[in-house]
Amino acid sequence: METILEVEKYDFLPAAKKITSAAAIQEWEASHAYQLYLGFIMSISENIVGKKLTDEVPVSENCNRIIDLLNTFKNYSLELPPVEMQARYGNPAYRDWLEKLENSVEDLLETTLPQEYHPAIQELMPYLLDSFGNWTRIDYGTGHEMAFVMFVCCLFKIGFLTEADKAAVGLKLFDAYFDLARHLQQSYRMEPAGSMGVWNLDDYQFVAFIFGAAQLSKNSRVKPKSIPDPEIADLLKKDFHFYKCLAYIHQVKTGPFHEHSNQLWNISGVQLWTKVYTGLIKMYRAEVLCKFPVIQHTLFGAIFSLDAAKVKLDIPGNDRPPAGPRMPVPMAGPIPGMMPGMMMPGAAGSMLPPMGRMPPPTSAVGGTMPSIGRMPGAGKAPIPLITGAAGINPPTLPLPKPSTDVTPPRSVDNASPTVVHNQETSEG
C-alpha cells in the first residue's frame, strides 16, 4: 500500500462516475486508481496465502467495527423480508431495504469511524451505498463487488485499517461481505448485473475467486480438478472463499456443471492453484476491468483518482498486447461464436476483417471477386470446365440408389456433450 493520507489536510471529494465513453477506458487503465485498485487486491491476496477462513488471526477493533456494520445491514434485511411475488427476479422489498440503508448510512459511519476520520465520510459513503446492488434494476454484479473493494481500500488509505489488518480483512471482513451479498441475492431474488451467461466466471462475484485461489496456492492438498465436485465444495466451503463460491453455485444452479459454469469447468483442467490465481487476475483485467458497461458505473474521487499513474506495478497481464481500436458500441459480453479473449474484428492483429467490410481483393484481376474459371489467388492457370460431347453441357452422372438400411438419427437427449477442456484460465 502507498503512504497513508493525512486526513485533516486532505481534500476529500464525493465519489462520482467519471467514465462516460468507451474511449475513456484507456485513461482508466493508465490511471493511479487502476494501479491502486489491483495493487490492493494483490496485497490482500498475499496476506491470506495458505490460510483458512476458520484460522485464528488477529482482528483489530476497527476491523470488527466494519464487520459489525455489515451485520447491521443484514439485520435490516431480516426486518424487511421479501414480499410474495410471481416474477423470477427483483423483489420490491429490496428497495425498502436499500432506502433504509441510505437513510442511516451516514449516521452509522459517523458512529463506526472515530472523529478524526469524519472528513473522509463524504468520499467513503458513495462506495458503501453502491456495494449492494442497484435500486432501479434490483440487480447485483462485479461492479458492486468492486465498489466494496474500493471502500475497504479507502479505509486503509486514511489509516483506519493498517497493514496488520490485512489477513483479517481478507479472511473475516470480506467473508462477511460476500455472505451478506449472497443473502441479499437470495432473499430479494436479485438479477445478475450484465451477466454473460455461461461465459461468466460467476453470475455475481469475481474477487472472491481471486482471494480463494490465493488461499489455496500454498500447502493445499486439494487440486483444481475438484472444482466441479459439489461434495468437495460443501466440505471445504467453511475454509476457502473459492469453495464457498462453488457451494453457492451448486445450491442455486441445476444441470451439468460444464454447461452452467463452463469457465470454472475449464479452470479445473489447470494443474496448480498458483496458475489459477495469476490466470484469474488476467481474466479479471480482460473481462471486467476493461469493460465499459462495468467501468461506466465506477466511482472516482480524491483517493481513487483518474490522474495518470506515476508507478506501474508488476501485475499479471501487463505483458498482454495493447488493445486495438475500440468498438463504436461497447458490448457487455462476447460476440456470438467467439470465445472470451478473442480479438474483435478489425482489431490490431486480428485475422478477421473490420465489421461491415469485405476482405481485401486477392485476385490478379484486381476486383473483389476472382475471375470466372480461376481459383482465388494471382498467377494461377484457369481450370478447364468439364464438357460433354457437344462441348457445352457436362455429362449427366447417374445418381446413387438410396440405401435400404436407414439408421434413425441419434437422439439429442442421448448425445454426449463436447467439452473443450482448456489448460489455461484465460488468454493472456
Helices and strands as residue ranges (DSSP letters): G 7-9, E 16-17, G 22-24, H 25-29, H 32-47, H 61-79, H 93-112, G 115-120, H 121-129, G 130-132, E 139-140, H 142-157, G 163-165, H 166-168, I 169-173, H 174-187, E 191-192, G 197-199, H 207-216, G 224-226, H 230-236, H 241-252, H 257-260, H 262-267, H 273-284, I 285-289, H 292-295, E 299-300, G 412-414
